[in-house]
Amino acid sequence: MKQSLIVALLLLTSLVLIGAGGAKRNLLKNGGFERFVGNEPDGWTTTNIPKTVTVVSPSPRAHGGTTAVKCEVRTFGGSKIAGMIRQKDISISAPTLVMNGYYVLSSVGKDIGYIALDFQNEDGSTIGTFDHELSGTKADFTRFALTINVPPTAVRVELKCTLLPGPGGGTVHEGSTLLLDDLELLEVSPEQKPVP
């Protein structure tokens, strides 16, 4: 009886350790946008101009939890300003990243949502980029999943999410909005297969 109890405990401990080893940690701080300080999502910088113009704010319309982040285009001083969120100095060590998340896009004039990653080496120089467009008006939260190859000497990455003019260029349009929620940036080791 005592021996079978020990074997059962060892088996349970092994399963827990295997499960913990397979768990992937989100490299993003506050990727679910549940924490805000005023209109600023905790852990992110924005293009808000305090006490002047707010283009990034919490939204009660969320995919998970109670809030998402809302980026929008507003006119200020005769110029259009697009909301942008940015997270810098994200340490990375794997050759592949997977980014998942959910978005709602309300596009005026074919504006698009835009995700950009800038990879930096130990000296802080940008050595590679990755970008992805979120296009077409989406009324409900829509999932996106990206697999990203990391440049060999990259040790950090910076993530930016914003609104840009669509095909043909020009300027963004007031009234375009992008909601983002449940963003994850995960490292994939060489022996793992990315499962977005």
Residue frames as qw, qx, qy, qz and C-alpha x, y, z in Angstrom:
[[0.000, 0.885, 0.466, 0.000, 0.00, 0.00, 0.00],
 [0.305, -0.812, 0.095, 0.488, 2.75, 2.41, 1.00],
 [0.425, -0.187, 0.590, 0.660, 4.76, 1.63, -2.16],
 [0.252, 0.562, 0.673, 0.410, 1.76, 2.16, -4.48],
 [0.109, -0.936, -0.278, 0.188, 1.04, 5.50, -2.78],
 [0.368, -0.622, 0.328, 0.609, 4.64, 6.63, -3.38],
 [0.374, 0.135, 0.698, 0.595, 4.45, 5.53, -7.05],
 [0.120, 0.788, 0.583, 0.161, 1.16, 7.42, -7.46],
 [0.211, -0.902, -0.058, 0.371, 2.65, 10.59, -5.92],
 [0.405, -0.381, 0.507, 0.659, 5.73, 10.37, -8.17],
 [0.309, 0.409, 0.718, 0.471, 3.52, 9.93, -11.24],
 [0.005, -0.905, -0.424, 0.029, 1.35, 12.91, -10.25],
 [0.321, -0.770, 0.165, 0.525, 4.44, 15.08, -9.61],
 [0.421, -0.086, 0.631, 0.646, 5.88, 14.11, -13.01],
 [0.218, 0.647, 0.654, 0.325, 2.63, 15.04, -14.78],
 [0.134, -0.939, -0.215, 0.231, 2.53, 18.42, -13.03],
 [0.382, -0.598, 0.364, 0.603, 6.15, 19.15, -13.95],
 [0.382, 0.189, 0.698, 0.575, 5.62, 18.12, -17.57],
 [0.103, 0.818, 0.548, 0.142, 2.52, 20.31, -17.77],
 [0.233, -0.895, -0.021, 0.380, 4.35, 23.27, -16.25],
 [0.443, -0.343, 0.515, 0.649, 7.27, 22.83, -18.64],
 [0.306, 0.393, 0.704, 0.506, 4.91, 22.89, -21.62],
 [0.009, 0.880, 0.426, -0.211, 3.14, 26.04, -20.46],
 [0.455, 0.408, 0.149, 0.778, 4.04, 29.15, -22.43],
 [0.247, -0.617, -0.351, 0.659, 4.45, 32.47, -20.66],
 [0.302, 0.876, 0.310, 0.215, 3.00, 35.61, -22.23],
 [0.570, 0.026, -0.064, 0.819, 5.88, 38.03, -22.81],
 [0.043, -0.570, -0.207, -0.794, 3.47, 41.00, -22.85],
 [0.067, -0.186, -0.630, 0.751, 2.58, 42.88, -19.70],
 [0.344, 0.449, 0.422, -0.709, -1.17, 43.45, -19.33],
 [0.008, 0.043, -0.767, -0.640, -1.97, 41.82, -22.69],
 [0.066, -0.533, -0.841, -0.059, -5.58, 41.43, -21.54],
 [0.003, 0.404, 0.087, 0.911, -5.87, 45.20, -20.87],
 [0.501, -0.621, -0.603, -0.013, -7.50, 44.73, -17.48],
 [0.468, -0.615, -0.221, 0.595, -5.38, 47.44, -15.82],
 [0.312, 0.708, 0.200, 0.601, -5.47, 51.13, -16.79],
 [0.323, -0.459, -0.289, 0.775, -4.15, 54.27, -15.14],
 [0.282, 0.566, 0.011, -0.774, -6.63, 56.83, -16.41],
 [0.774, 0.541, -0.019, -0.328, -6.64, 56.23, -20.19],
 [0.255, 0.651, -0.713, -0.052, -3.20, 54.58, -20.23],
 [0.961, -0.099, -0.234, -0.107, -3.06, 50.76, -20.29],
 [0.566, -0.710, 0.418, 0.032, -0.61, 49.67, -17.59],
 [0.726, -0.195, 0.561, 0.345, 2.70, 48.49, -19.11],
 [0.535, 0.525, 0.470, 0.466, 2.13, 50.28, -22.43],
 [0.099, -0.418, 0.013, 0.903, 2.92, 53.76, -23.77],
 [0.388, 0.673, 0.629, 0.029, 0.44, 55.57, -26.01],
 [0.289, 0.312, 0.270, 0.864, 0.05, 58.54, -28.36],
 [0.242, -0.847, -0.472, 0.000, -2.34, 60.25, -25.93],
 [0.259, 0.420, -0.189, 0.849, -1.47, 63.88, -25.21],
 [0.294, -0.442, -0.717, 0.451, -2.42, 64.35, -21.53],
 [0.023, 0.648, 0.397, -0.650, -5.15, 66.92, -20.91],
 [0.147, 0.459, -0.352, -0.802, -5.24, 67.67, -24.65],
 [0.718, 0.243, -0.373, -0.536, -6.33, 64.72, -26.82],
 [0.581, -0.221, 0.761, -0.188, -7.16, 61.11, -26.01],
 [0.625, 0.393, -0.490, -0.464, -6.77, 58.59, -28.83],
 [0.502, 0.048, -0.857, 0.105, -6.23, 55.50, -26.63],
 [0.470, -0.339, 0.344, -0.739, -8.67, 54.55, -23.88],
 [0.221, 0.012, 0.956, -0.191, -10.25, 51.57, -22.08],
 [0.518, -0.051, -0.443, -0.730, -13.30, 50.03, -23.72],
 [0.593, -0.133, 0.613, -0.505, -16.00, 48.14, -21.80],
 [0.893, 0.343, -0.065, -0.282, -16.55, 46.08, -24.95],
 [0.198, -0.617, 0.761, 0.027, -14.08, 43.25, -24.35],
 [0.689, 0.191, -0.659, -0.234, -13.34, 39.78, -25.66],
 [0.700, -0.249, -0.615, 0.264, -12.21, 38.46, -22.28],
 [0.332, -0.233, -0.426, 0.809, -12.34, 40.10, -18.86],
 [0.044, 0.784, 0.509, -0.353, -13.97, 43.47, -18.42],
 [0.150, 0.882, -0.097, -0.436, -11.97, 45.84, -20.66],
 [0.773, 0.331, 0.269, 0.469, -10.17, 46.00, -23.99],
 [0.259, -0.493, 0.107, 0.824, -8.04, 48.84, -25.37],
 [0.467, 0.776, 0.423, 0.027, -9.48, 51.23, -27.93],
 [0.347, -0.272, 0.297, 0.847, -7.30, 53.07, -30.45],
 [0.364, 0.778, 0.511, -0.037, -9.08, 55.72, -32.50],
 [0.408, 0.250, 0.228, 0.848, -8.40, 58.54, -34.93],
 [0.082, -0.862, -0.401, 0.300, -9.15, 62.10, -33.87],
 [0.408, 0.683, 0.090, 0.599, -8.47, 65.50, -35.36],
 [0.488, -0.751, -0.164, 0.414, -6.34, 67.87, -33.31],
 [0.192, -0.704, 0.242, 0.640, -4.88, 71.17, -34.50],
 [0.551, 0.642, -0.249, -0.471, -5.85, 70.39, -38.09],
 [0.274, 0.415, -0.859, -0.118, -4.01, 67.03, -38.08],
 [0.897, -0.180, -0.245, -0.320, -5.32, 63.50, -37.72],
 [0.118, -0.533, 0.781, -0.304, -3.82, 61.60, -34.79],
 [0.809, -0.052, -0.533, -0.243, -4.11, 57.81, -34.65],
 [0.699, -0.585, 0.329, -0.247, -4.14, 55.98, -31.34],
 [0.688, 0.390, -0.599, 0.125, -1.10, 53.76, -30.88],
 [0.760, -0.602, 0.221, -0.101, -0.02, 51.46, -28.07],
 [0.577, 0.585, -0.536, 0.195, 3.59, 50.39, -27.68],
 [0.816, -0.552, 0.170, 0.015, 5.48, 48.01, -25.42],
 [0.397, 0.769, -0.486, 0.120, 9.28, 48.24, -25.46],
 [0.008, -0.563, 0.776, -0.284, 12.23, 46.15, -24.25],
 [0.931, -0.099, 0.136, -0.324, 10.53, 42.75, -24.39],
 [0.211, -0.554, 0.797, 0.115, 13.34, 40.22, -23.82],
 [0.918, 0.264, -0.038, -0.293, 13.40, 37.28, -26.23],
 [0.302, -0.560, 0.760, 0.133, 15.62, 34.21, -26.63],
 [0.694, 0.202, 0.691, -0.002, 13.75, 31.79, -28.92],
 [0.223, -0.100, 0.612, 0.752, 14.04, 31.58, -32.72],
 [0.164, -0.412, -0.679, -0.585, 10.27, 31.81, -33.23],
 [0.189, 0.132, 0.487, -0.842, 7.47, 33.86, -31.68],
 [0.076, -0.497, -0.800, -0.327, 3.73, 33.33, -31.88],
 [0.122, 0.078, 0.258, -0.955, 1.41, 36.31, -31.45],
 [0.114, -0.497, -0.837, -0.200, -2.31, 35.79, -30.85],
 [0.054, 0.233, 0.356, -0.904, -5.08, 38.23, -30.10],
 [0.182, 0.643, 0.742, 0.059, -8.55, 39.51, -30.87],
 [0.092, -0.190, 0.080, 0.974, -9.62, 42.68, -32.62],
 [0.302, 0.747, 0.586, -0.083, -12.63, 44.67, -33.79],
 [0.283, -0.121, 0.279, 0.909, -12.02, 47.15, -36.60],
 [0.286, 0.818, 0.462, -0.189, -14.37, 49.96, -37.55],
 [0.487, -0.100, 0.365, 0.787, -12.78, 51.42, -40.66],
 [0.311, 0.863, 0.199, -0.344, -13.50, 54.76, -42.30],
 [0.370, 0.836, -0.339, -0.221, -11.95, 55.28, -45.74],
 [0.927, 0.223, -0.291, 0.081, -10.42, 51.77, -45.73],
 [0.139, -0.733, 0.579, -0.328, -8.12, 52.51, -42.76],
 [0.830, 0.029, -0.557, 0.030, -6.42, 49.38, -41.41],
 [0.696, -0.687, 0.207, -0.023, -5.24, 48.08, -38.06],
 [0.600, 0.627, -0.446, 0.219, -1.49, 47.59, -38.00],
 [0.817, -0.548, 0.155, 0.089, 0.83, 45.48, -35.86],
 [0.542, 0.704, -0.392, 0.240, 4.62, 45.97, -36.04],
 [0.827, -0.512, 0.079, 0.217, 7.48, 44.27, -34.23],
 [0.346, 0.834, -0.388, 0.187, 10.96, 45.81, -34.29],
 [0.937, -0.229, -0.119, 0.234, 13.77, 43.43, -33.32],
 [0.014, 0.920, -0.351, 0.173, 16.89, 44.82, -31.62],
 [0.783, 0.178, -0.491, 0.337, 20.32, 43.36, -30.93],
 [0.640, -0.450, -0.382, 0.492, 22.35, 43.71, -27.74],
 [0.318, -0.036, 0.008, 0.947, 23.48, 47.23, -28.81],
 [0.215, 0.594, 0.463, -0.622, 19.86, 48.39, -29.25],
 [0.161, 0.330, -0.503, -0.782, 20.07, 48.62, -33.04],
 [0.783, 0.306, 0.280, -0.463, 17.03, 47.52, -35.05],
 [0.165, -0.365, 0.842, 0.361, 18.07, 44.44, -37.04],
 [0.075, -0.209, -0.889, -0.401, 14.71, 43.29, -38.41],
 [0.417, 0.076, 0.239, -0.874, 11.01, 44.03, -38.50],
 [0.016, 0.301, 0.937, 0.177, 7.74, 42.16, -38.89],
 [0.314, 0.142, 0.167, -0.924, 4.40, 43.76, -39.70],
 [0.056, 0.341, 0.929, 0.130, 0.84, 42.59, -40.18],
 [0.267, -0.115, -0.139, -0.947, -2.31, 44.36, -41.38],
 [0.169, 0.396, 0.842, -0.327, -5.75, 43.90, -39.84],
 [0.137, 0.066, -0.354, -0.923, -8.17, 44.93, -42.57],
 [0.364, -0.357, -0.712, -0.483, -11.85, 45.01, -43.34],
 [0.433, -0.405, 0.253, -0.765, -14.47, 46.20, -40.89],
 [0.431, -0.115, -0.887, 0.118, -15.07, 43.53, -38.23],
 [0.478, -0.572, -0.116, -0.656, -18.19, 43.96, -36.10],
 [0.874, -0.474, -0.003, -0.107, -17.32, 41.16, -33.67],
 [0.362, -0.711, 0.592, 0.114, -14.03, 40.22, -32.05],
 [0.881, 0.431, -0.191, -0.043, -11.99, 38.30, -34.61],
 [0.769, -0.495, 0.310, 0.260, -8.96, 36.20, -33.72],
 [0.550, 0.747, -0.372, 0.020, -5.58, 36.65, -35.40],
 [0.848, -0.401, 0.293, 0.187, -2.57, 34.34, -35.03],
 [0.445, 0.830, -0.335, 0.013, 0.89, 35.11, -36.35],
 [0.903, -0.235, 0.116, 0.340, 4.07, 33.01, -36.48],
 [0.161, 0.965, -0.205, 0.033, 7.17, 35.19, -36.52],
 [0.873, 0.106, -0.156, 0.450, 10.78, 34.20, -37.27],
 [0.373, -0.902, 0.065, 0.207, 13.21, 36.04, -35.01],
 [0.492, 0.759, -0.387, 0.180, 16.50, 37.40, -36.46],
 [0.843, -0.020, -0.455, 0.286, 19.40, 35.31, -35.06],
 [0.428, 0.106, -0.418, 0.795, 21.06, 38.08, -33.00],
 [0.342, -0.594, -0.159, -0.711, 17.86, 39.66, -31.63],
 [0.312, -0.088, -0.778, 0.539, 17.59, 39.88, -27.85],
 [0.147, 0.425, 0.490, -0.747, 14.68, 42.34, -27.56],
 [0.104, 0.444, 0.685, 0.569, 11.57, 43.28, -29.45],
 [0.161, 0.249, 0.270, -0.916, 9.27, 46.31, -29.45],
 [0.140, 0.473, 0.848, 0.195, 5.58, 45.89, -30.29],
 [0.162, 0.225, 0.043, -0.960, 3.40, 48.65, -31.77],
 [0.165, 0.502, 0.837, 0.142, -0.32, 48.51, -32.63],
 [0.075, 0.422, 0.068, -0.901, -2.10, 51.40, -34.37],
 [0.570, 0.665, 0.466, -0.122, -4.31, 52.51, -37.26],
 [0.273, -0.331, 0.466, 0.774, -2.88, 53.41, -40.69],
 [0.543, 0.485, -0.122, -0.674, -4.33, 54.60, -44.00],
 [0.841, 0.154, 0.518, -0.028, -5.34, 51.71, -46.25],
 [0.638, 0.206, 0.495, 0.553, -4.31, 51.06, -49.86],
 [0.276, 0.785, 0.289, 0.473, -3.44, 54.23, -51.70],
 [0.440, -0.001, -0.323, 0.838, -1.95, 55.94, -48.67],
 [0.200, -0.699, -0.237, -0.644, -3.11, 59.39, -47.71],
 [0.119, -0.357, 0.575, -0.726, -4.14, 60.04, -44.12],
 [0.109, -0.289, -0.924, 0.227, -6.15, 58.14, -41.55],
 [0.263, -0.480, -0.420, -0.724, -9.79, 59.11, -41.14],
 [0.264, -0.191, 0.532, -0.782, -11.51, 60.43, -38.06],
 [0.805, -0.037, 0.072, -0.588, -13.95, 57.83, -36.76],
 [0.763, 0.226, -0.606, 0.005, -11.80, 54.77, -37.47],
 [0.555, -0.598, 0.452, -0.361, -11.38, 52.62, -34.33],
 [0.655, 0.231, -0.718, 0.051, -9.46, 49.49, -33.41],
 [0.712, -0.545, 0.273, -0.349, -10.27, 47.44, -30.31],
 [0.549, 0.367, -0.739, 0.133, -7.62, 44.95, -29.16],
 [0.699, -0.497, 0.308, -0.412, -7.88, 42.36, -26.40],
 [0.920, -0.214, 0.328, -0.009, -6.20, 39.25, -25.05],
 [0.529, 0.741, -0.413, 0.027, -2.89, 39.83, -26.83],
 [0.853, -0.403, 0.299, 0.144, -0.25, 37.15, -26.31],
 [0.455, 0.736, -0.501, 0.003, 3.36, 37.05, -27.46],
 [0.898, -0.328, 0.289, -0.054, 4.84, 33.60, -26.87],
 [0.047, 0.647, -0.730, -0.213, 8.26, 32.09, -27.46],
 [0.973, 0.139, 0.008, -0.183, 8.47, 28.79, -29.30],
 [0.452, -0.584, 0.640, 0.214, 11.54, 26.64, -28.68],
 [0.268, 0.436, -0.712, -0.481, 13.12, 24.75, -31.62],
 [0.010, -0.029, -0.999, -0.019, 11.58, 21.42, -30.56],
 [0.318, 0.492, 0.624, -0.518, 8.07, 22.87, -30.27],
 [0.194, 0.384, 0.640, 0.637, 5.78, 23.36, -33.21],
 [0.160, 0.042, 0.150, -0.975, 3.92, 26.70, -33.23],
 [0.056, -0.505, -0.855, -0.106, 0.24, 26.20, -32.50],
 [0.054, -0.150, 0.024, -0.987, -1.39, 29.62, -32.96]]
